[in-house]
């Protein structure tokens, strides 16, 4: 039992250090954290001599309610991401707030500009010229072979990532929506549309298909929620039309 307790303490220290250190800027995705948790589950399940049908999620439950008290990388990352986003972005006048808001504005302009390039924003829209004049920086990808003097191929894209775009996508997929209360009506309108969407189901809800066979990890969450987020098409189109 001492070895199990020591392994749990070492694991929890590692999970807290990796998953909660600057979660907004961390380059790992929720899928990578989920993969780590699945590997940990298999390892603990084997070394603790658990039966095949024993509930694996009990490994991540606190000891006081019958679990092993092992920290989940996915849980720690998501909790830290939501906490840091809420704390920093609501602290008006601070440098972190300024940088996060600037990242959201840049990601919004990039998303609108890409929608315009795809022909999803028509010229009849009042803000068409404004969106067309957005300065969206590009990214050049060069491919070399044999030498680094002359590239054999060059690709230009405008889909470079923004740190808050990743944070908004990740939190939206698990049902946490970041809203701009300076436009409260649009925020409430998007929330009402989200609640009426039959394709959006609660995580682990009764309406979820194959609910009985769900594993202990979240996976990718509910991807349909993204279109109602700050960078989703429905939210952005609502901003344009209202």
Buried (B, 14 or more C-beta within 10 A) or exposed (E): EEEEEEBBEEBBEEBBEBBBEEBBEBEBBBEEBBBBBBEBBEEBBEEEEBEEEEEBEBBBBEEEEEBBBBBBBBBBBBBBBBEBBEEBBEEEEEEEBEBBBEBBEBBBBBBBBBBBEEEEBEEEBEEBEEBEEBEBEEEEEEEEEEEEEEBEEEEEEEEEEBBBBBBBBBBBBBEBBBBBEEBEEBBEBBBEBBEEBEEBBEEEEEEEEEEEEBEBBBBEBBEBBBBBBBBBBBBBBBBBEE
